[in-house]
Amino acid sequence: METVLAQKIKNIIFDYGNVIFEIDFVRTQNALLQLGITDVQQFFAHKNHNEIFNDFETGSITPAQFRDKIRQAANNSSLTDEQIDNAWNSLLVGVPSPAVHDTLLKVKEKYRTFLLSNNNEIHYNWIVDYLEREYNVADNNHLFEKAYYSQQMFLRKPNVEIFEQVIKENNLIPEETLFIDDSPQHLVGAKQAGLNTLLMDKHPKDLEQFLTDHHIL
């Protein structure tokens, strides 16, 4: 992003996974393989996945229904809820260091900031427990003006409507708003909503350096 463009930015919308919070798709693919799901590359990957996950992230199915669909995919009705949750939560690594949260608070001093995450009930509950255990905070709310999660909005990225909802609810001017995500396909929907975009191409531990490189900090 050019310096001139950066000077126009007044609002920043952050993705969560692999921007702030490290996630590991390979770990989850291996865990799903252990459950008996053989086509893991097609079933669950960074850029494409089974419709089960879209449905769960938009609140279209409950955690119980999600687990039943995993049992069907694994062709194993005896899988326990705990086995499925452990495999599914293997995606979640964590926030690399307190410095990442400190960086977000610095950004919040200069810009209106928001979180927009494709999430689901099982992952959200794990993350809340993790943040309380590791960082002594209740959730992510203190880091942003507002945090948005797909399962609570019944929409998910890259659907243009999810961006338009955030824009409308907060009276944001798209030309003055930057969206940062590690998924190229999500940037497409953001651009359709008129937002400026940046692809996160560093590890979350390097978030401050990434923002400095792009003249945001």
JORASUL-V711537 format. One record per residue. N is the residue number from 1. OMEGA is omega in whole degrees, -180 to 180 (NA if undefined). Layout:
BEGIN
<<N OMEGA> <N OMEGA>>
END
This chain:
BEGIN
<<1 -179> <2 179> <3 -180> <4 178> <5 -180> <6 -179> <7 180> <8 -174> <9 177> <10 -176> <11 178> <12 175> <13 -178> <14 162> <15 -178> <16 -176> <17 180> <18 165> <19 -180> <20 -173> <21 -177> <22 173> <23 -173> <24 -177> <25 -179> <26 178> <27 -179> <28 176> <29 179> <30 -180> <31 178> <32 176> <33 179> <34 178> <35 179> <36 177> <37 -170> <38 -175> <39 -171> <40 -179> <41 178> <42 -174> <43 -177> <44 179> <45 -176> <46 -173> <47 177> <48 178> <49 179> <50 -179> <51 176> <52 -174> <53 174> <54 -179> <55 -179> <56 -178> <57 178> <58 178> <59 -180> <60 176> <61 -180> <62 174> <63 179> <64 178> <65 177> <66 -179> <67 179> <68 179> <69 175> <70 177> <71 179> <72 -179> <73 180> <74 -177> <75 -177> <76 -177> <77 -177> <78 177> <79 -179> <80 175> <81 -178> <82 179> <83 -179> <84 -179> <85 180> <86 178> <87 -178> <88 -179> <89 177> <90 176> <91 -168> <92 -180> <93 177> <94 175> <95 -171> <96 -179> <97 177> <98 -179> <99 179> <100 177> <101 178> <102 178> <103 -180> <104 178> <105 175> <106 180> <107 -179> <108 178> <109 -175> <110 -174> <111 165> <112 -175> <113 -177> <114 173> <115 176> <116 -171> <117 164> <118 -173> <119 179> <120 -171> <121 -178> <122 179> <123 -179> <124 -179> <125 178> <126 -178> <127 179> <128 177> <129 180> <130 -178> <131 178> <132 -177> <133 -172> <134 -173> <135 177> <136 174> <137 -175> <138 -177> <139 -180> <140 -169> <141 -177> <142 -176> <143 -173> <144 171> <145 176> <146 177> <147 -180> <148 178> <149 -172> <150 -175> <151 177> <152 -179> <153 -176> <154 177> <155 176> <156 171> <157 11> <158 179> <159 -175> <160 -178> <161 -180> <162 177> <163 -179> <164 178> <165 179> <166 179> <167 -176> <168 -176> <169 -175> <170 179> <171 -179> <172 171> <173 -175> <174 -178> <175 -180> <176 -173> <177 -180> <178 175> <179 -179> <180 -178> <181 178> <182 -178> <183 -179> <184 -177> <185 179> <186 178> <187 180> <188 179> <189 179> <190 179> <191 178> <192 178> <193 177> <194 -177> <195 165> <196 -176> <197 172> <198 175> <199 176> <200 -177> <201 176> <202 173> <203 179> <204 179> <205 -179> <206 -178> <207 -179> <208 179> <209 178> <210 -180> <211 177> <212 180> <213 -178> <214 172> <215 178> <216 175> <217 NA>>
END
